[in-house]
């Protein structure tokens, strides 16, 4: 959850009240509720750092040349070697011997 308020303490209180209400409802219905991270005040500097981290992570996870398996499959169309070719040769030799 996020909120923007002119007063930091008012925003924190609003978030904590909302979390308490959600927790009460979920637990009253037999569910489990866990807060992963308590509400906190985030400054403009914190937001800028988070944006930089997100951008860095996006660049690291970006697909680079060579990541796409389809290129390998498409490039194999003319390939005639491998185990299948050896089997064909053996089969061909056996059929010649039978004749």
MOPAC internal coordinates of N, CA, C and O (Angstrom, degrees):
PM7 1SCF
backbone

  N    0.0000 0     0.00 0     0.00 0    0    0    0
  C    1.4451 1     0.00 0     0.00 0    1    0    0
  C    1.5176 1   108.76 1     0.00 0    2    1    0
  O    1.2310 1   120.99 1   -34.77 1    3    2    1
  N    1.2911 1   115.70 1   145.23 1    3    2    1
  C    1.4631 1   120.31 1   174.91 1    5    3    2
  C    1.5160 1   108.99 1  -134.58 1    6    5    3
  O    1.2310 1   121.21 1   -23.78 1    7    6    5
  N    1.2983 1   115.28 1   156.22 1    7    6    5
  C    1.4612 1   121.09 1   176.00 1    9    7    6
  C    1.5155 1   108.70 1  -152.04 1   10    9    7
  O    1.2310 1   120.98 1   -23.75 1   11   10    9
  N    1.3017 1   115.73 1   156.25 1   11   10    9
  C    1.4662 1   121.65 1   174.36 1   13   11   10
  C    1.5175 1   107.45 1  -123.66 1   14   13   11
  O    1.2310 1   121.12 1   -55.47 1   15   14   13
  N    1.3100 1   115.46 1   124.53 1   15   14   13
  C    1.4621 1   120.13 1   179.27 1   17   15   14
  C    1.5169 1   109.24 1  -139.16 1   18   17   15
  O    1.2310 1   120.37 1   -28.08 1   19   18   17
  N    1.3299 1   116.91 1   151.92 1   19   18   17
  C    1.4630 1   118.99 1   177.34 1   21   19   18
  C    1.5311 1   111.64 1   -70.08 1   22   21   19
  O    1.2310 1   120.20 1   152.35 1   23   22   21
  N    1.3310 1   117.22 1   -27.65 1   23   22   21
  C    1.4595 1   121.41 1   179.68 1   25   23   22
  C    1.5232 1   109.80 1  -110.08 1   26   25   23
  O    1.2310 1   120.36 1   -60.60 1   27   26   25
  N    1.3146 1   116.91 1   119.40 1   27   26   25
  C    1.4637 1   122.04 1  -177.50 1   29   27   26
  C    1.5203 1   112.11 1   -56.48 1   30   29   27
  O    1.2310 1   120.36 1   132.15 1   31   30   29
  N    1.3136 1   116.92 1   -47.85 1   31   30   29
  C    1.4636 1   120.67 1  -176.36 1   33   31   30
  C    1.5303 1   111.89 1   -64.79 1   34   33   31
  O    1.2310 1   120.21 1   144.66 1   35   34   33
  N    1.3214 1   117.20 1   -35.34 1   35   34   33
  C    1.4660 1   120.28 1   177.69 1   37   35   34
  C    1.5286 1   110.31 1   -64.94 1   38   37   35
  O    1.2310 1   120.68 1   138.93 1   39   38   37
  N    1.3126 1   116.31 1   -41.07 1   39   38   37
  C    1.4608 1   121.15 1   178.51 1   41   39   38
  C    1.5177 1   111.96 1   -64.15 1   42   41   39
  O    1.2310 1   120.41 1   135.64 1   43   42   41
  N    1.3382 1   116.83 1   -44.36 1   43   42   41
  C    1.4624 1   120.57 1   178.34 1   45   43   42
  C    1.5252 1   111.05 1   -62.62 1   46   45   43
  O    1.2310 1   120.59 1   137.34 1   47   46   45
  N    1.3336 1   116.47 1   -42.66 1   47   46   45
  C    1.4648 1   120.18 1   179.88 1   49   47   46
  C    1.5268 1   110.37 1   -64.02 1   50   49   47
  O    1.2310 1   120.08 1   137.76 1   51   50   49
  N    1.3237 1   117.45 1   -42.24 1   51   50   49
  C    1.4662 1   121.07 1   179.55 1   53   51   50
  C    1.5267 1   110.81 1   -61.78 1   54   53   51
  O    1.2310 1   120.27 1   135.85 1   55   54   53
  N    1.3218 1   117.08 1   -44.15 1   55   54   53
  C    1.4614 1   120.16 1   179.15 1   57   55   54
  C    1.5215 1   111.38 1   -65.27 1   58   57   55
  O    1.2310 1   120.18 1   135.51 1   59   58   57
  N    1.3272 1   117.26 1   -44.49 1   59   58   57
  C    1.4652 1   120.19 1   179.30 1   61   59   58
  C    1.5246 1   111.54 1   -62.89 1   62   61   59
  O    1.2310 1   120.18 1   140.06 1   63   62   61
  N    1.3315 1   117.27 1   -39.94 1   63   62   61
  C    1.4678 1   120.80 1   177.35 1   65   63   62
  C    1.5311 1   110.55 1   -63.39 1   66   65   63
  O    1.2310 1   120.36 1   138.16 1   67   66   65
  N    1.3314 1   116.91 1   -41.84 1   67   66   65
  C    1.4614 1   121.20 1   179.01 1   69   67   66
  C    1.5283 1   110.59 1   -64.51 1   70   69   67
  O    1.2310 1   120.41 1   136.74 1   71   70   69
  N    1.3149 1   116.82 1   -43.26 1   71   70   69
  C    1.4654 1   120.97 1   178.87 1   73   71   70
  C    1.5247 1   110.17 1   -62.14 1   74   73   71
  O    1.2310 1   120.17 1   136.83 1   75   74   73
  N    1.3268 1   117.29 1   -43.17 1   75   74   73
  C    1.4675 1   120.92 1   178.85 1   77   75   74
  C    1.5283 1   111.11 1   -61.24 1   78   77   75
  O    1.2310 1   120.15 1   137.24 1   79   78   77
  N    1.3272 1   117.31 1   -42.76 1   79   78   77
  C    1.4668 1   121.22 1   179.94 1   81   79   78
  C    1.5302 1   110.77 1   -64.38 1   82   81   79
  O    1.2310 1   120.53 1   137.40 1   83   82   81
  N    1.3246 1   116.60 1   -42.60 1   83   82   81
  C    1.4674 1   121.33 1   179.10 1   85   83   82
  C    1.5240 1   109.74 1   -64.35 1   86   85   83
  O    1.2310 1   120.49 1   134.54 1   87   86   85
  N    1.3261 1   116.67 1   -45.46 1   87   86   85
  C    1.4592 1   121.25 1  -179.56 1   89   87   86
  C    1.5328 1   110.86 1   -61.55 1   90   89   87
  O    1.2310 1   120.25 1   135.50 1   91   90   89
  N    1.3292 1   117.12 1   -44.50 1   91   90   89
  C    1.4656 1   120.81 1   179.31 1   93   91   90
  C    1.5229 1   111.20 1   -58.73 1   94   93   91
  O    1.2310 1   120.17 1   135.80 1   95   94   93
  N    1.3250 1   117.29 1   -44.20 1   95   94   93
  C    1.4693 1   121.43 1  -178.15 1   97   95   94
  C    1.5253 1   111.06 1   -66.79 1   98   97   95
  O    1.2310 1   120.40 1   133.90 1   99   98   97
  N    1.3143 1   116.84 1   -46.10 1   99   98   97
  C    1.4645 1   120.73 1  -177.96 1  101   99   98
  C    1.5241 1   110.90 1   -64.69 1  102  101   99
  O    1.2310 1   120.22 1   133.33 1  103  102  101
  N    1.3241 1   117.19 1   -46.67 1  103  102  101
  C    1.4660 1   119.94 1  -178.65 1  105  103  102
  C    1.5282 1   111.39 1   -69.05 1  106  105  103
  O    1.2310 1   119.51 1   149.09 1  107  106  105
  N    1.3375 1   118.54 1   -30.91 1  107  106  105
  C    1.4705 1   120.30 1   177.97 1  109  107  106
  C    1.5249 1   111.35 1   -67.22 1  110  109  107
  O    1.2310 1   120.38 1   155.84 1  111  110  109
  N    1.3252 1   116.88 1   -24.16 1  111  110  109
  C    1.4639 1   121.52 1   178.11 1  113  111  110
  C    1.5262 1   112.04 1   -93.98 1  114  113  111
  O    1.2310 1   120.68 1  -172.51 1  115  114  113
  N    1.3443 1   116.31 1     7.49 1  115  114  113
  C    1.4632 1   120.68 1   177.10 1  117  115  114
  C    1.5140 1   114.30 1    89.30 1  118  117  115
  O    1.2310 1   119.95 1  -171.22 1  119  118  117
  N    1.3028 1   117.70 1     8.78 1  119  118  117
  C    1.4608 1   120.84 1  -179.76 1  121  119  118
  C    1.5145 1   112.23 1   -87.69 1  122  121  119
  O    1.2310 1   121.39 1    -4.63 1  123  122  121
  N    1.2980 1   114.94 1   175.37 1  123  122  121
  C    1.4619 1   122.26 1   178.42 1  125  123  122
  C    1.5216 1   107.76 1  -114.93 1  126  125  123
  O    1.2310 1   120.70 1   -44.95 1  127  126  125
  N    1.3072 1   116.27 1   135.05 1  127  126  125
  C    1.4611 1   121.47 1  -178.49 1  129  127  126
  C    1.5173 1   108.84 1  -131.06 1  130  129  127
  O    1.2310 1   120.49 1   -54.90 1  131  130  129
  N    1.3150 1   116.66 1   125.10 1  131  130  129
  C    1.4628 1   122.01 1   177.59 1  133  131  130
  C    1.5165 1   109.51 1  -128.82 1  134  133  131
  O    1.2310 1   120.67 1   -46.46 1  135  134  133
  N    1.3136 1   116.32 1   133.54 1  135  134  133
  C    1.4599 1   121.57 1   175.26 1  137  135  134
  C    1.5222 1   106.73 1   -89.28 1  138  137  135
  O    1.2310 1   120.51 1   -61.96 1  139  138  137
  N    1.3333 1   116.64 1   118.04 1  139  138  137
  C    1.4599 1   121.01 1  -179.71 1  141  139  138
  C    1.5220 1   111.72 1   -74.68 1  142  141  139
  O    1.2310 1   120.65 1   143.30 1  143  142  141
  N    1.3248 1   116.36 1   -36.70 1  143  142  141
  C    1.4602 1   120.83 1   179.41 1  145  143  142
  C    1.5255 1   108.03 1  -147.65 1  146  145  143
  O    1.2310 1   121.01 1   -55.19 1  147  146  145
  N    1.3060 1   115.67 1   124.81 1  147  146  145
  C    1.4642 1   120.42 1  -179.67 1  149  147  146
  C    1.5272 1   109.87 1   -66.91 1  150  149  147
  O    1.2310 1   120.18 1   -28.48 1  151  150  149
  N    1.3236 1   117.26 1   151.52 1  151  150  149
  C    1.4687 1   120.13 1   177.81 1  153  151  150
  C    1.5278 1   111.25 1   -57.57 1  154  153  151
  O    1.2310 1   121.41 1   -36.14 1  155  154  153
  N    1.3217 1   114.91 1   143.86 1  155  154  153
  C    1.4645 1   119.95 1   177.63 1  157  155  154
  C    1.5152 1   108.80 1  -148.18 1  158  157  155
  O    1.2310 1   121.16 1   -19.34 1  159  158  157
  N    1.3020 1   115.39 1   160.66 1  159  158  157
  C    1.4574 1   121.62 1   177.44 1  161  159  158
  C    1.5221 1   107.71 1   -82.87 1  162  161  159
  O    1.2310 1   121.14 1   -50.55 1  163  162  161
  N    1.3205 1   115.42 1   129.45 1  163  162  161
  C    1.4606 1   121.25 1   179.52 1  165  163  162
  C    1.5205 1   107.69 1  -112.26 1  166  165  163
  O    1.2310 1   121.11 1   -52.37 1  167  166  165
  N    1.3158 1   115.48 1   127.63 1  167  166  165
  C    1.4643 1   120.08 1   179.94 1  169  167  166
  C    1.5236 1   110.16 1   -89.01 1  170  169  167
  O    1.2310 1   120.60 1    -9.43 1  171  170  169
  N    1.3005 1   116.47 1   170.57 1  171  170  169
  C    1.4645 1   121.50 1   176.82 1  173  171  170
  C    1.5229 1   110.36 1   -60.97 1  174  173  171
  O    1.2310 1   120.41 1   144.76 1  175  174  173
  N    1.3258 1   116.82 1   -35.24 1  175  174  173
  C    1.4696 1   121.11 1   178.00 1  177  175  174
  C    1.5226 1   110.19 1   -64.71 1  178  177  175
  O    1.2310 1   120.47 1   137.16 1  179  178  177
  N    1.3388 1   116.71 1   -42.84 1  179  178  177
  C    1.4637 1   120.74 1   177.76 1  181  179  178
  C    1.5263 1   110.95 1   -61.50 1  182  181  179
  O    1.2310 1   120.62 1   137.02 1  183  182  181
  N    1.3239 1   116.42 1   -42.98 1  183  182  181
  C    1.4578 1   120.64 1   179.72 1  185  183  182
  C    1.5222 1   111.30 1   -63.78 1  186  185  183
  O    1.2310 1   120.06 1   139.82 1  187  186  185
  N    1.3202 1   117.49 1   -40.18 1  187  186  185
  C    1.4652 1   121.35 1   179.14 1  189  187  186
  C    1.5232 1   110.33 1   -65.42 1  190  189  187
  O    1.2310 1   120.19 1   138.86 1  191  190  189
  N    1.3216 1   117.24 1   -41.14 1  191  190  189
  C    1.4641 1   121.13 1   178.56 1  193  191  190
  C    1.5251 1   110.59 1   -64.68 1  194  193  191
  O    1.2310 1   120.20 1   137.90 1  195  194  193
  N    1.3180 1   117.22 1   -42.10 1  195  194  193
  C    1.4580 1   120.83 1   177.38 1  197  195  194
  C    1.5278 1   110.70 1   -62.03 1  198  197  195
  O    1.2310 1   120.14 1   138.06 1  199  198  197
  N    1.3133 1   117.34 1   -41.94 1  199  198  197
  C    1.4660 1   121.24 1   178.26 1  201  199  198
  C    1.5254 1   110.60 1   -61.54 1  202  201  199
  O    1.2310 1   120.17 1   138.73 1  203  202  201
  N    1.3340 1   117.27 1   -41.27 1  203  202  201
  C    1.4713 1   120.61 1   177.84 1  205  203  202
  C    1.5257 1   110.89 1   -64.42 1  206  205  203
  O    1.2310 1   120.24 1   137.69 1  207  206  205
  N    1.3204 1   117.15 1   -42.31 1  207  206  205
  C    1.4607 1   120.67 1   179.04 1  209  207  206
  C    1.5226 1   111.27 1   -64.06 1  210  209  207
  O    1.2310 1   120.37 1   139.00 1  211  210  209
  N    1.3198 1   116.91 1   -41.00 1  211  210  209
  C    1.4623 1   120.92 1   178.96 1  213  211  210
  C    1.5282 1   110.61 1   -64.57 1  214  213  211
  O    1.2310 1   120.46 1   137.83 1  215  214  213
  N    1.3194 1   116.73 1   -42.17 1  215  214  213
  C    1.4623 1   121.04 1   179.17 1  217  215  214
  C    1.5247 1   110.61 1   -64.31 1  218  217  215
  O    1.2310 1   120.75 1   136.71 1  219  218  217
  N    1.3286 1   116.17 1   -43.29 1  219  218  217
  C    1.4640 1   121.17 1   178.88 1  221  219  218
  C    1.5303 1   110.19 1   -61.62 1  222  221  219
  O    1.2310 1   120.24 1   135.93 1  223  222  221
  N    1.3243 1   117.14 1   -44.07 1  223  222  221
  C    1.4639 1   121.31 1   179.17 1  225  223  222
  C    1.5206 1   110.85 1   -64.10 1  226  225  223
  O    1.2310 1   120.38 1   141.08 1  227  226  225
  N    1.3192 1   116.87 1   -38.92 1  227  226  225
  C    1.4584 1   120.74 1   178.87 1  229  227  226
  C    1.5260 1   110.98 1   -64.21 1  230  229  227
  O    1.2310 1   120.39 1   138.26 1  231  230  229
  N    1.3262 1   116.85 1   -41.74 1  231  230  229
  C    1.4620 1   120.50 1   178.42 1  233  231  230
  C    1.5220 1   111.15 1   -65.53 1  234  233  231
  O    1.2310 1   120.28 1   140.51 1  235  234  233
  N    1.3300 1   117.06 1   -39.49 1  235  234  233
  C    1.4606 1   120.61 1   179.61 1  237  235  234
  C    1.5219 1   111.12 1   -66.72 1  238  237  235
  O    1.2310 1   120.37 1   146.95 1  239  238  237
  N    1.3139 1   116.89 1   -33.05 1  239  238  237
  C    1.4548 1   120.94 1  -177.92 1  241  239  238
  C    1.5218 1   113.08 1   -91.15 1  242  241  239
  O    1.2310 1   120.36 1   176.50 1  243  242  241
  N    1.3184 1   116.91 1    -3.50 1  243  242  241
  C    1.4622 1   120.47 1  -178.63 1  245  243  242
  C    1.5199 1   109.58 1   -63.25 1  246  245  243
  O    1.2310 1   121.20 1   -35.59 1  247  246  245
  N    1.3170 1   115.30 1   144.41 1  247  246  245
  C    1.4488 1   120.53 1   179.48 1  249  247  246
  C    1.5232 1   109.17 1   -73.63 1  250  249  247
  O    1.2310 1   121.16 1   -49.67 1  251  250  249
  N    1.3100 1   115.39 1   130.33 1  251  250  249
  C    1.4560 1   120.47 1   179.48 1  253  251  250
  C    1.5200 1   109.24 1  -111.85 1  254  253  251
  O    1.2310 1   120.59 1   -15.95 1  255  254  253
  N    1.3230 1   116.48 1   164.05 1  255  254  253
  C    1.4554 1   121.09 1   179.11 1  257  255  254
  C    1.5187 1   109.11 1   -55.19 1  258  257  255
  O    1.2310 1   120.84 1   -45.07 1  259  258  257
  N    1.3217 1   115.99 1   134.93 1  259  258  257
  C    1.4502 1   120.44 1  -179.35 1  261  259  258
  C    1.5152 1   112.74 1    98.43 1  262  261  259
  O    1.2310 1   119.60 1   168.58 1  263  262  261
  N    1.3346 1   118.37 1   -11.42 1  263  262  261
  C    1.4572 1   121.02 1   178.65 1  265  263  262
  C    1.5277 1   111.60 1   -78.85 1  266  265  263
  O    1.2310 1   119.79 1   158.02 1  267  266  265
  N    1.3136 1   118.00 1   -21.98 1  267  266  265
  C    1.4504 1   122.25 1  -173.56 1  269  267  266
  C    1.5233 1   110.48 1   -84.59 1  270  269  267
  O    1.2310 1   119.88 1   -61.43 1  271  270  269
  N    1.3301 1   117.83 1   118.57 1  271  270  269
  C    1.4579 1   122.57 1  -179.80 1  273  271  270
  C    1.5203 1   112.05 1   -72.61 1  274  273  271
  O    1.2310 1   119.58 1   156.00 1  275  274  273
  N    1.3339 1   118.40 1   -24.00 1  275  274  273
  C    1.4535 1   120.89 1  -177.72 1  277  275  274
  C    1.5203 1   111.87 1   -59.98 1  278  277  275
  O    1.2310 1   120.10 1   144.64 1  279  278  277
  N    1.3282 1   117.41 1   -35.36 1  279  278  277
  C    1.4581 1   120.06 1   179.83 1  281  279  278
  C    1.5163 1   110.51 1   -61.20 1  282  281  279
  O    1.2310 1   120.08 1   140.67 1  283  282  281
  N    1.3261 1   117.45 1   -39.33 1  283  282  281
  C    1.4527 1   120.96 1   179.87 1  285  283  282
  C    1.5177 1   110.17 1   -65.89 1  286  285  283
  O    1.2310 1   119.84 1   137.42 1  287  286  285
  N    1.3131 1   117.91 1   -42.58 1  287  286  285
  C    1.4493 1   121.86 1  -179.38 1  289  287  286
  C    1.5144 1   109.81 1   -65.35 1  290  289  287
  O    1.2310 1   119.67 1   134.59 1  291  290  289
  N    1.3263 1   118.24 1   -45.41 1  291  290  289
  C    1.4527 1   121.52 1   179.69 1  293  291  290
  C    1.5158 1   111.01 1   -63.16 1  294  293  291
  O    1.2310 1   119.94 1   144.32 1  295  294  293
  N    1.3039 1   117.73 1   -35.68 1  295  294  293
  C    1.4532 1   121.46 1  -179.00 1  297  295  294
  C    1.5120 1   113.20 1   -73.17 1  298  297  295
  O    1.2310 1   119.59 1   169.12 1  299  298  297
  N    1.3198 1   118.39 1   -10.88 1  299  298  297
  C    1.4524 1   122.48 1  -176.24 1  301  299  298
  C    1.5300 1   112.29 1   -94.30 1  302  301  299
  O    1.2310 1   119.32 1  -176.80 1  303  302  301
  N    1.3321 1   118.90 1     3.20 1  303  302  301
  C    1.4632 1   121.29 1  -175.71 1  305  303  302
  C    1.5233 1   112.86 1   -55.92 1  306  305  303
  O    1.2310 1   119.45 1   137.16 1  307  306  305
  N    1.3062 1   118.65 1   -42.84 1  307  306  305
  C    1.4524 1   121.62 1  -176.45 1  309  307  306
  C    1.5116 1   113.98 1   -88.60 1  310  309  307
  O    1.2310 1   119.19 1  -176.54 1  311  310  309
  N    1.2909 1   119.16 1     3.46 1  311  310  309
  C    1.4586 1   123.03 1  -176.03 1  313  311  310
  C    1.5183 1   109.37 1   -73.46 1  314  313  311
  O    1.2310 1   120.17 1   -53.98 1  315  314  313
  N    1.3379 1   117.28 1   126.02 1  315  314  313
  C    1.4551 1   120.03 1  -178.97 1  317  315  314
  C    1.5196 1   112.31 1  -119.69 1  318  317  315
  O    1.2310 1   119.88 1  -176.59 1  319  318  317
  N    1.3253 1   117.84 1     3.41 1  319  318  317
  C    1.4588 1   120.50 1  -179.74 1  321  319  318
  C    1.5034 1   111.61 1   -89.93 1  322  321  319
  O    1.2310 1   121.03 1    10.14 1  323  322  321
  N    1.3066 1   115.64 1  -169.86 1  323  322  321
  C    1.4548 1   120.57 1   176.20 1  325  323  322
  C    1.5048 1   111.97 1   102.99 1  326  325  323
  O    1.2310 1   120.50 1     6.81 1  327  326  325
  N    1.3290 1   116.65 1  -173.19 1  327  326  325
  C    1.4511 1   121.93 1  -175.96 1  329  327  326
  C    1.5190 1   112.16 1   -62.49 1  330  329  327
  O    1.2310 1   119.70 1   141.11 1  331  330  329
  N    1.3035 1   118.17 1   -38.89 1  331  330  329
  C    1.4556 1   121.38 1  -179.48 1  333  331  330
  C    1.5152 1   111.99 1   -60.82 1  334  333  331
  O    1.2310 1   120.15 1   142.01 1  335  334  333
  N    1.3256 1   117.32 1   -37.99 1  335  334  333
  C    1.4593 1   121.24 1  -179.81 1  337  335  334
  C    1.5151 1   110.41 1   -68.26 1  338  337  335
  O    1.2310 1   120.08 1   141.16 1  339  338  337
  N    1.3198 1   117.45 1   -38.84 1  339  338  337
  C    1.4582 1   120.77 1   178.62 1  341  339  338
  C    1.5175 1   110.04 1   -64.61 1  342  341  339
  O    1.2310 1   120.04 1   140.01 1  343  342  341
  N    1.3194 1   117.54 1   -39.99 1  343  342  341
  C    1.4533 1   121.76 1   178.47 1  345  343  342
  C    1.5265 1   109.89 1   -63.25 1  346  345  343
  O    1.2310 1   120.42 1   139.45 1  347  346  345
  N    1.3408 1   116.80 1   -40.55 1  347  346  345
  C    1.4579 1   120.74 1   179.37 1  349  347  346
  C    1.5157 1   110.58 1   -62.76 1  350  349  347
  O    1.2310 1   120.53 1   138.52 1  351  350  349
  N    1.3450 1   116.60 1   -41.48 1  351  350  349
  C    1.4583 1   120.28 1   179.61 1  353  351  350
  C    1.5164 1   110.36 1   -63.52 1  354  353  351
  O    1.2310 1   120.69 1   135.99 1  355  354  353
  N    1.3407 1   116.28 1   -44.01 1  355  354  353
  C    1.4612 1   120.40 1   179.42 1  357  355  354
  C    1.5159 1   109.93 1   -63.28 1  358  357  355
  O    1.2310 1   120.12 1   137.08 1  359  358  357
  N    1.3067 1   117.37 1   -42.92 1  359  358  357
  C    1.4591 1   121.26 1   179.80 1  361  359  358
  C    1.5180 1   110.18 1   -62.73 1  362  361  359
  O    1.2310 1   120.82 1   138.94 1  363  362  361
  N    1.3107 1   116.03 1   -41.06 1  363  362  361
  C    1.4574 1   120.40 1   179.82 1  365  363  362
  C    1.5167 1   111.30 1   -64.14 1  366  365  363
  O    1.2310 1   120.19 1   139.32 1  367  366  365
  N    1.3107 1   117.24 1   -40.68 1  367  366  365
  C    1.4565 1   120.96 1   178.86 1  369  367  366
  C    1.5164 1   110.66 1   -66.55 1  370  369  367
  O    1.2310 1   119.72 1   139.02 1  371  370  369
  N    1.3099 1   118.13 1   -40.98 1  371  370  369
  C    1.4508 1   121.46 1  -179.53 1  373  371  370
  C    1.5199 1   110.38 1   -64.81 1  374  373  371
  O    1.2310 1   119.92 1   139.34 1  375  374  373
  N    1.3192 1   117.75 1   -40.66 1  375  374  373
  C    1.4573 1   119.72 1  -178.77 1  377  375  374
  C    1.5252 1   110.22 1   -68.83 1  378  377  375
  O    1.2310 1   119.68 1   149.68 1  379  378  377
  N    1.3388 1   118.22 1   -30.32 1  379  378  377
  C    1.4533 1   120.47 1   177.40 1  381  379  378
  C    1.5178 1   110.32 1   -70.94 1  382  381  379
  O    1.2310 1   120.38 1   143.55 1  383  382  381
  N    1.3288 1   116.88 1   -36.45 1  383  382  381
  C    1.4524 1   120.17 1   179.95 1  385  383  382
  C    1.5153 1   110.53 1   -68.65 1  386  385  383
  O    1.2310 1   119.70 1   146.14 1  387  386  385
  N    1.3204 1   118.18 1   -33.86 1  387  386  385
  C    1.4509 1   121.48 1  -178.61 1  389  387  386
  C    1.5150 1   111.21 1   -70.19 1  390  389  387
  O    1.2310 1   119.24 1   152.17 1  391  390  389
  N    1.3070 1   119.05 1   -27.83 1  391  390  389
  C    1.4675 1   121.83 1  -177.05 1  393  391  390
  C    1.4558 1   111.76 1   -74.78 1  394  393  391
  O    1.2310 1   120.10 1   180.00 1  395  394  393

